[in-house]
C-alpha cells in the first residue's frame, strides 16, 4: 500500500477540536494520517471546502496533504450535508484519477456514503470508521434521522472492511446493524505521548492560572450527548465545597446553544457560579497542561465509540471517572485507573469524586496505573495495524457493491 485516500467530508482534520463539529474524529484523522505518512504511506485527506478563503491544498507534513473539495455552499449545517455527497464524491474521484490511490478510508457516515460512490466509480477497496452510530445514539436517548441509520447499514454491506475502535464497538456493529464479523477489524486509536504524559501538577496549574483548590475537568463539545449536566451536578453534590469544575469546549450541533443555556441555568440554580469556569476550545496539544493540572477528568457521555479524552487524560496520569458505555469500558479499568459509572445520578458521581479527593494515596495509585495503561496506545501501532489491513484488502477481490 503506497497511496491512500482518506475521507473526512463534514469536518477537516485541520479544524480546532471543541468548536463546531470538530472533536475526537478530527484528532483521529490528523494523528492517524500523520502516522501513516511517517510509515511511508502517501495520504490525501479529502474534506469539504467550508470557507471561501481556504487554499485548494494544504501540505501538513511530507506524505500528508489535505485537499478541500467544493461541495455545496461553504456555510452549511452538518444536518444538510447529505445533499452534497454526490458533488463531494465527484470532486474526490477527479483528484484520485490524476493521482492513483489504492484504497479509500472513510470516516463518519457521510464519508461512508461518499466512499460507496467512489468505490463504485473507481473500483477501489473501501474501509470505513463510523466514530458514532445512529442506532447506538438513539438507544441512549440521542435520536438521529433514520436516513443516517439506513445509510450506515448500506455502507456496512458494501465496505470491504468495517473498522472498530474496540471490542464494544465491534459488538454494537453486529447487534444494531448485523455487520458481518469477518469484515470487522479492531484497530484502537493512539495518543501522542510526546505531549500527553505525566508531569508536574503544580507547574501545570501555574501555567493555566489555577489555584490550589480541587480541580475537576470536563473536555468536549457542549451538547446533550456529552453529559455536562452530570458533571455540574456532581460538583454541586460533592462534599468538597471548594472544588472547581473547568469546562473546555464550545457548543456544537443543532442543540448546542440550547444545551449551553440550560447548563448555565443549572449552574445558577445549584449556586455554583463561582466554581465553574468555561474555557474556550484549546489547541489539541495544549490540553495536556489542563489534564495534568486536574485532580479528576469527568467523561459522562451517554454514548462513546471510544473516548479519546479519557485516553489522553489517563496518559497524563489523571484518574478518569467515566460512563460505562462503549469504548470507555475499555479505557477505564474501574477501581484501578479510575471509575466506570453505570448510573447517571450526580450524587453517585459525587461520591466517587469525594472518594478520590479524600484519599491522595488512592488517587496516586490510580494516576500511576492510568499512565501505564495509556502507554500501550500509540498512533504508530494503529498505523502499523492499518497498513497490514490495507495490504490485505488490496490483494483480494472487492466486496460486491450493487
C-alpha positions as a Python dict, from the first residue, in 0.01 Angstrom:
ca = {
    (1, 'X'): (0, 0, 0),
    (2, 'X'): (160, 322, -124),
    (3, 'X'): (-126, 571, -162),
    (4, 'X'): (-439, 611, 50),
    (5, 'X'): (-741, 840, 8),
    (6, 'X'): (-886, 940, 347),
    (7, 'X'): (-1237, 1089, 352),
    (8, 'X'): (-1350, 1332, 620),
    (9, 'X'): (-1635, 1509, 445),
    (10, 'X'): (-1806, 1701, 724),
    (11, 'X'): (-1509, 1827, 925),
    (12, 'X'): (-1148, 1898, 845),
    (13, 'X'): (-856, 1733, 1025),
    (14, 'X'): (-718, 2088, 1044),
    (15, 'X'): (-1021, 2218, 1237),
    (16, 'X'): (-995, 2314, 1604),
    (17, 'X'): (-1138, 2029, 1820),
    (18, 'X'): (-1414, 2150, 2051),
    (19, 'X'): (-1556, 2401, 1803),
    (20, 'X'): (-1846, 2342, 1565),
    (21, 'X'): (-1836, 1980, 1454),
    (22, 'X'): (-1470, 1939, 1549),
    (23, 'X'): (-1397, 1673, 1809),
    (24, 'X'): (-1223, 1344, 1862),
    (25, 'X'): (-1266, 1243, 1499),
    (26, 'X'): (-1058, 1540, 1386),
    (27, 'X'): (-778, 1429, 1617),
    (28, 'X'): (-815, 1069, 1497),
    (29, 'X'): (-782, 1159, 1128),
    (30, 'X'): (-497, 1405, 1175),
    (31, 'X'): (-289, 1184, 1404),
    (32, 'X'): (-354, 857, 1221),
    (33, 'X'): (-283, 1002, 877),
    (34, 'X'): (33, 1161, 1012),
    (35, 'X'): (150, 827, 1149),
    (36, 'X'): (70, 655, 819),
    (37, 'X'): (265, 919, 627),
    (38, 'X'): (563, 871, 856),
    (39, 'X'): (539, 497, 788),
    (40, 'X'): (567, 555, 413),
    (41, 'X'): (201, 566, 302),
    (42, 'X'): (127, 874, 94),
    (43, 'X'): (-209, 1008, 211),
    (44, 'X'): (-452, 1266, 87),
    (45, 'X'): (-726, 1363, 332),
    (46, 'X'): (-1030, 1494, 145),
    (47, 'X'): (-1266, 1730, 326),
    (48, 'X'): (-1543, 1964, 214),
    (49, 'X'): (-1446, 2325, 148),
    (50, 'X'): (-1614, 2505, 440),
    (51, 'X'): (-1478, 2856, 383),
    (52, 'X'): (-1425, 3061, 68),
    (53, 'X'): (-1071, 3163, 162),
    (54, 'X'): (-932, 2810, 202),
    (55, 'X'): (-648, 2701, -27),
    (56, 'X'): (-718, 2406, -251),
    (57, 'X'): (-443, 2201, -84),
    (58, 'X'): (-253, 2215, 242),
    (59, 'X'): (61, 2010, 299),
    (60, 'X'): (58, 1911, 667),
    (61, 'X'): (384, 1715, 653),
    (62, 'X'): (564, 1508, 391),
    (63, 'X'): (321, 1248, 262),
    (64, 'X'): (14, 1409, 425),
    (65, 'X'): (-192, 1654, 222),
    (66, 'X'): (-539, 1796, 294),
    (67, 'X'): (-750, 1863, -15),
    (68, 'X'): (-1054, 2092, 9),
    (69, 'X'): (-1333, 1976, -224),
    (70, 'X'): (-1611, 2222, -323),
    (71, 'X'): (-1948, 2065, -234),
    (72, 'X'): (-2243, 2292, -172),
    (73, 'X'): (-2241, 2634, -6),
    (74, 'X'): (-1947, 2684, 229),
    (75, 'X'): (-2172, 2776, 522),
    (76, 'X'): (-2383, 2466, 563),
    (77, 'X'): (-2502, 2287, 879),
    (78, 'X'): (-2394, 1926, 914),
    (79, 'X'): (-2758, 1817, 900),
    (80, 'X'): (-2780, 1940, 538),
    (81, 'X'): (-2453, 1796, 410),
    (82, 'X'): (-2606, 1469, 286),
    (83, 'X'): (-2747, 1673, -4),
    (84, 'X'): (-2393, 1743, -129),
    (85, 'X'): (-2234, 1399, -101),
    (86, 'X'): (-2251, 1330, -475),
    (87, 'X'): (-2073, 1656, -557),
    (88, 'X'): (-1805, 1579, -300),
    (89, 'X'): (-1761, 1225, -435),
    (90, 'X'): (-1714, 1352, -791),
    (91, 'X'): (-1451, 1601, -679),
    (92, 'X'): (-1260, 1330, -495),
    (93, 'X'): (-1284, 1095, -794),
    (94, 'X'): (-1145, 1359, -1026),
    (95, 'X'): (-847, 1414, -796),
    (96, 'X'): (-781, 1042, -743),
    (97, 'X'): (-780, 979, -1120),
    (98, 'X'): (-480, 1209, -1152),
    (99, 'X'): (-304, 1062, -853),
    (100, 'X'): (-372, 689, -821),
    (101, 'X'): (-495, 596, -471),
    (102, 'X'): (-509, 225, -396),
    (103, 'X'): (-778, 230, -126),
    (104, 'X'): (-1030, 457, 46),
    (105, 'X'): (-1063, 505, 422),
    (106, 'X'): (-1389, 685, 506),
    (107, 'X'): (-1464, 848, 841),
    (108, 'X'): (-1822, 904, 968),
    (109, 'X'): (-2138, 804, 786),
    (110, 'X'): (-2137, 1093, 535),
    (111, 'X'): (-1789, 998, 421),
    (112, 'X'): (-1901, 635, 412),
    (113, 'X'): (-2176, 721, 164),
    (114, 'X'): (-1924, 915, -44),
    (115, 'X'): (-1689, 618, -19),
    (116, 'X'): (-1955, 388, -166),
    (117, 'X'): (-1994, 617, -466),
    (118, 'X'): (-1617, 641, -516),
    (119, 'X'): (-1575, 264, -480),
    (120, 'X'): (-1836, 202, -748),
    (121, 'X'): (-1683, 461, -982),
    (122, 'X'): (-1316, 366, -942),
    (123, 'X'): (-1332, 3, -826),
    (124, 'X'): (-1124, 71, -517),
    (125, 'X'): (-1148, -112, -183),
    (126, 'X'): (-1337, 76, 90),
    (127, 'X'): (-1257, 76, 460),
    (128, 'X'): (-1478, 276, 693),
    (129, 'X'): (-1469, 402, 1051),
    (130, 'X'): (-1802, 535, 1179),
    (131, 'X'): (-1687, 703, 1504),
    (132, 'X'): (-2051, 721, 1620),
    (133, 'X'): (-2352, 511, 1523),
    (134, 'X'): (-2708, 640, 1482),
    (135, 'X'): (-2880, 337, 1636),
    (136, 'X'): (-2646, 333, 1936),
    (137, 'X'): (-2705, 704, 1995),
    (138, 'X'): (-3082, 651, 1972),
    (139, 'X'): (-3060, 367, 2224),
    (140, 'X'): (-2906, 613, 2470),
    (141, 'X'): (-3155, 894, 2418),
    (142, 'X'): (-2999, 1085, 2129),
    (143, 'X'): (-3213, 1006, 1822),
    (144, 'X'): (-3074, 1055, 1472),
    (145, 'X'): (-3265, 1066, 1140),
    (146, 'X'): (-3348, 722, 1002),
    (147, 'X'): (-3179, 819, 675),
    (148, 'X'): (-2849, 810, 862),
    (149, 'X'): (-2907, 467, 1018),
    (150, 'X'): (-3013, 325, 680),
    (151, 'X'): (-2707, 475, 512),
    (152, 'X'): (-2477, 326, 778),
    (153, 'X'): (-2629, -17, 715),
    (154, 'X'): (-2574, 22, 340),
    (155, 'X'): (-2212, 121, 390),
    (156, 'X'): (-2151, -182, 613),
    (157, 'X'): (-2297, -411, 349),
    (158, 'X'): (-2068, -274, 81),
    (159, 'X'): (-1747, -193, 271),
    (160, 'X'): (-1454, -429, 234),
    (161, 'X'): (-1359, -367, 597),
    (162, 'X'): (-1552, -201, 880),
    (163, 'X'): (-1308, -65, 1137),
    (164, 'X'): (-1399, -63, 1507),
    (165, 'X'): (-1205, 117, 1779),
    (166, 'X'): (-1264, -154, 2039),
    (167, 'X'): (-1447, -481, 2106),
    (168, 'X'): (-1751, -295, 2244),
    (169, 'X'): (-1793, -107, 1915),
    (170, 'X'): (-1749, -428, 1715),
    (171, 'X'): (-2028, -583, 1923),
    (172, 'X'): (-2251, -282, 1854),
    (173, 'X'): (-2188, -312, 1480),
    (174, 'X'): (-2312, -670, 1497),
    (175, 'X'): (-2600, -611, 1739),
    (176, 'X'): (-2751, -298, 1584),
    (177, 'X'): (-2659, -346, 1216),
    (178, 'X'): (-2587, -718, 1172),
    (179, 'X'): (-2247, -631, 1028),
    (180, 'X'): (-2057, -949, 931),
    (181, 'X'): (-1797, -1014, 1199),
    (182, 'X'): (-1550, -1147, 944),
    (183, 'X'): (-1530, -800, 787),
    (184, 'X'): (-1488, -613, 1116),
    (185, 'X'): (-1133, -527, 1217),
    (186, 'X'): (-1050, -377, 1557),
    (187, 'X'): (-785, -104, 1548),
    (188, 'X'): (-768, 112, 1863),
    (189, 'X'): (-663, 476, 1825),
    (190, 'X'): (-348, 604, 1989),
    (191, 'X'): (-222, 900, 2186),
    (192, 'X'): (76, 1127, 2126),
    (193, 'X'): (294, 1061, 2431),
    (194, 'X'): (528, 1344, 2337),
    (195, 'X'): (254, 1579, 2459),
    (196, 'X'): (26, 1363, 2671),
    (197, 'X'): (239, 1230, 2956),
    (198, 'X'): (261, 1278, 3334),
    (199, 'X'): (422, 1594, 3468),
    (200, 'X'): (417, 1847, 3747),
    (201, 'X'): (64, 1927, 3862),
    (202, 'X'): (186, 2242, 4038),
    (203, 'X'): (360, 2361, 3722),
    (204, 'X'): (55, 2288, 3510),
    (205, 'X'): (-172, 2477, 3748),
    (206, 'X'): (58, 2775, 3745),
    (207, 'X'): (62, 2769, 3364),
    (208, 'X'): (-318, 2781, 3331),
    (209, 'X'): (-379, 3010, 3628),
    (210, 'X'): (-548, 2756, 3852),
    (211, 'X'): (-518, 2780, 4229),
    (212, 'X'): (-482, 2508, 4489),
    (213, 'X'): (-849, 2407, 4508),
    (214, 'X'): (-952, 2056, 4397),
    (215, 'X'): (-995, 2070, 4020),
    (216, 'X'): (-1239, 1864, 3811),
    (217, 'X'): (-1207, 1878, 3433),
    (218, 'X'): (-1458, 1830, 3150),
    (219, 'X'): (-1326, 1838, 2792),
    (220, 'X'): (-1565, 1813, 2499),
    (221, 'X'): (-1826, 1980, 2287),
    (222, 'X'): (-2128, 2109, 2474),
    (223, 'X'): (-2422, 1905, 2353),
    (224, 'X'): (-2665, 1672, 2535),
    (225, 'X'): (-2473, 1359, 2429),
    (226, 'X'): (-2165, 1461, 2628),
    (227, 'X'): (-2348, 1487, 2961),
    (228, 'X'): (-2205, 1810, 3102),
    (229, 'X'): (-2511, 1833, 3328),
    (230, 'X'): (-2389, 1523, 3515),
    (231, 'X'): (-2050, 1687, 3577),
    (232, 'X'): (-2212, 2009, 3704),
    (233, 'X'): (-2446, 1810, 3926),
    (234, 'X'): (-2156, 1609, 4067),
    (235, 'X'): (-1969, 1928, 4151),
    (236, 'X'): (-2271, 2067, 4335),
    (237, 'X'): (-2328, 1740, 4525),
    (238, 'X'): (-1964, 1694, 4627),
    (239, 'X'): (-1874, 1735, 4992),
    (240, 'X'): (-1569, 1929, 4874),
    (241, 'X'): (-1737, 2269, 4857),
    (242, 'X'): (-1411, 2428, 4746),
    (243, 'X'): (-1378, 2210, 4434),
    (244, 'X'): (-1391, 2372, 4091),
    (245, 'X'): (-1506, 2242, 3753),
    (246, 'X'): (-1333, 2367, 3440),
    (247, 'X'): (-1518, 2308, 3111),
    (248, 'X'): (-1310, 2318, 2793),
    (249, 'X'): (-1512, 2327, 2473),
    (250, 'X'): (-1784, 2511, 2287),
    (251, 'X'): (-2144, 2443, 2195),
    (252, 'X'): (-2196, 2210, 1899),
    (253, 'X'): (-2476, 2091, 1676),
    (254, 'X'): (-2840, 2191, 1649),
    (255, 'X'): (-2893, 2155, 2024),
    (256, 'X'): (-2562, 2305, 2132),
    (257, 'X'): (-2676, 2661, 2204),
    (258, 'X'): (-2986, 2539, 2386),
    (259, 'X'): (-2780, 2294, 2591),
    (260, 'X'): (-2532, 2564, 2691),
    (261, 'X'): (-2818, 2788, 2800),
    (262, 'X'): (-2966, 2501, 3002),
    (263, 'X'): (-2632, 2427, 3168),
    (264, 'X'): (-2582, 2791, 3264),
    (265, 'X'): (-2930, 2798, 3419),
    (266, 'X'): (-2849, 2478, 3607),
    (267, 'X'): (-2526, 2629, 3739),
    (268, 'X'): (-2720, 2930, 3869),
    (269, 'X'): (-2990, 2713, 4024),
    (270, 'X'): (-2730, 2499, 4204),
    (271, 'X'): (-2543, 2812, 4314),
    (272, 'X'): (-2205, 2706, 4181),
    (273, 'X'): (-2147, 3004, 3953),
    (274, 'X'): (-1819, 3090, 4124),
    (275, 'X'): (-1695, 2730, 4097),
    (276, 'X'): (-1748, 2662, 3725),
    (277, 'X'): (-1516, 2811, 3465),
    (278, 'X'): (-1579, 2788, 3091),
    (279, 'X'): (-1257, 2777, 2891),
    (280, 'X'): (-1259, 2827, 2512),
    (281, 'X'): (-1155, 2529, 2297),
    (282, 'X'): (-779, 2486, 2312),
    (283, 'X'): (-525, 2370, 2051),
    (284, 'X'): (-508, 1996, 2093),
    (285, 'X'): (-153, 1970, 2225),
    (286, 'X'): (-222, 2233, 2493),
    (287, 'X'): (-491, 2016, 2651),
    (288, 'X'): (-217, 1812, 2815),
    (289, 'X'): (-146, 2101, 3055),
    (290, 'X'): (-510, 2107, 3166),
    (291, 'X'): (-515, 1728, 3216),
    (292, 'X'): (-201, 1745, 3430),
    (293, 'X'): (-348, 2030, 3634),
    (294, 'X'): (-670, 1840, 3711),
    (295, 'X'): (-730, 1602, 4000),
    (296, 'X'): (-1000, 1414, 3807),
    (297, 'X'): (-1128, 1416, 3449),
    (298, 'X'): (-1503, 1354, 3414),
    (299, 'X'): (-1636, 1187, 3096),
    (300, 'X'): (-2015, 1148, 3147),
    (301, 'X'): (-2107, 1081, 2781),
    (302, 'X'): (-2431, 897, 2711),
    (303, 'X'): (-2253, 703, 2436),
    (304, 'X'): (-1894, 697, 2313),
    (305, 'X'): (-1744, 473, 2046),
    (306, 'X'): (-1400, 517, 2202),
    (307, 'X'): (-1332, 830, 2407),
    (308, 'X'): (-1001, 999, 2326),
    (309, 'X'): (-1046, 1243, 2615),
    (310, 'X'): (-1034, 954, 2862),
    (311, 'X'): (-722, 814, 2696),
    (312, 'X'): (-541, 1149, 2683),
    (313, 'X'): (-624, 1224, 3046),
    (314, 'X'): (-500, 880, 3151),
    (315, 'X'): (-178, 932, 2956),
    (316, 'X'): (-119, 1245, 3166),
    (317, 'X'): (-171, 1044, 3484),
    (318, 'X'): (-513, 1189, 3565),
    (319, 'X'): (-773, 946, 3709),
    (320, 'X'): (-1090, 934, 3498),
    (321, 'X'): (-1449, 889, 3610),
    (322, 'X'): (-1645, 792, 3301),
    (323, 'X'): (-1976, 648, 3191),
    (324, 'X'): (-1974, 272, 3149),
    (325, 'X'): (-2051, 288, 2776),
    (326, 'X'): (-1877, 187, 2453),
    (327, 'X'): (-1503, 233, 2434),
    (328, 'X'): (-1490, 396, 2778),
    (329, 'X'): (-1533, 47, 2923),
    (330, 'X'): (-1206, -47, 2754),
    (331, 'X'): (-1016, 266, 2856),
    (332, 'X'): (-1116, 288, 3223),
    (333, 'X'): (-1028, -7, 3444),
    (334, 'X'): (-1275, 63, 3723),
    (335, 'X'): (-1110, 75, 4062),
    (336, 'X'): (-762, 70, 3904),
    (337, 'X'): (-726, 369, 3667),
    (338, 'X'): (-1049, 545, 3761),
    (339, 'X'): (-1415, 455, 3795),
    (340, 'X'): (-1678, 336, 3544),
    (341, 'X'): (-2027, 460, 3624),
    (342, 'X'): (-2340, 265, 3533),
    (343, 'X'): (-2558, 536, 3688),
    (344, 'X'): (-2605, 895, 3574),
    (345, 'X'): (-2724, 1032, 3908),
    (346, 'X'): (-2489, 1321, 4001),
    (347, 'X'): (-2488, 1210, 4365),
    (348, 'X'): (-2329, 879, 4268),
    (349, 'X'): (-2065, 1058, 4063),
    (350, 'X'): (-2004, 1296, 4351),
    (351, 'X'): (-1945, 1002, 4586),
    (352, 'X'): (-1664, 877, 4361),
    (353, 'X'): (-1523, 1228, 4323),
    (354, 'X'): (-1515, 1258, 4703),
    (355, 'X'): (-1352, 918, 4739),
    (356, 'X'): (-1063, 1022, 4513),
    (357, 'X'): (-1025, 1373, 4652),
    (358, 'X'): (-1032, 1240, 5005),
    (359, 'X'): (-772, 966, 4954),
    (360, 'X'): (-450, 1103, 4799),
    (361, 'X'): (-286, 759, 4815),
    (362, 'X'): (-566, 601, 4612),
    (363, 'X'): (-553, 889, 4364),
    (364, 'X'): (-177, 846, 4327),
    (365, 'X'): (-208, 472, 4265),
    (366, 'X'): (-474, 535, 4002),
    (367, 'X'): (-260, 803, 3840),
    (368, 'X'): (33, 564, 3801),
    (369, 'X'): (-189, 284, 3670),
    (370, 'X'): (-369, 514, 3426),
    (371, 'X'): (-44, 639, 3272),
    (372, 'X'): (95, 285, 3245),
    (373, 'X'): (-220, 159, 3072),
    (374, 'X'): (-226, 453, 2830),
    (375, 'X'): (132, 384, 2722),
    (376, 'X'): (8, 74, 2536),
    (377, 'X'): (-182, 301, 2293),
    (378, 'X'): (30, 466, 2022),
    (379, 'X'): (-54, 607, 1680),
    (380, 'X'): (239, 420, 1526),
    (381, 'X'): (86, 93, 1645),
    (382, 'X'): (-250, 193, 1499),
    (383, 'X'): (-86, 284, 1169),
    (384, 'X'): (105, -45, 1160),
    (385, 'X'): (-213, -247, 1207),
    (386, 'X'): (-394, -47, 940),
    (387, 'X'): (-109, -89, 690),
    (388, 'X'): (-144, -465, 722),
    (389, 'X'): (-520, -442, 675),
    (390, 'X'): (-484, -211, 373),
    (391, 'X'): (-237, -452, 213),
    (392, 'X'): (-467, -748, 277),
    (393, 'X'): (-770, -570, 132),
    (394, 'X'): (-578, -455, -175),
    (395, 'X'): (-474, -812, -251),
    (396, 'X'): (-823, -966, -259),
    (397, 'X'): (-1142, -929, -460),
    (398, 'X'): (-1369, -638, -380),
    (399, 'X'): (-1676, -690, -163),
    (400, 'X'): (-1976, -679, -405),
    (401, 'X'): (-2141, -337, -406),
    (402, 'X'): (-2465, -336, -604),
}
